[in-house]
């Protein structure tokens, strides 16, 4: 066996080991993201379960959600994840927020009808959007909160 063949075999083996390592690393990151999202989902669910659409605005629920929970989550992860992972996490966080809020709005029988409660809700949603987009790295994040009316 020539030294060139050994070198080629060694390169192939190293490449396969690198691919396996990269796959394990990616799976580990996905698992960490999943655990972070699970924590925030529980927190959001607990907070939004008491949401009532009434003045003052922003509501106590949304202030707690944004100033305590979302800010704490952002501060915990922003320095340790990549900018693309930060956007990915907050996109997922927003999706969970919309699902839980849509569920709560169905329980409260609040409709997209332009009425007083709809106006108060809109005020809360604008507060949420403004606050989330004020975080460095999330300024351009599209939140699409109007989807709360179409989520089943």
Buried (B, 14 or more C-beta within 10 A) or exposed (E): EEEEEEEEEEEEEEEEEEEEEEEEEEEEEEEBBEEBBEEBBEBBBEBBEEBEBEEEBBBEBBBBBBEEBBBEBBEEBBEEBEEEBBBEBBBBBBBBBBBBBBBBBEEEEBEEEEEEBBEBBBBBBBBBBEBBBEBEBBEEBEBEBEBBEEBE
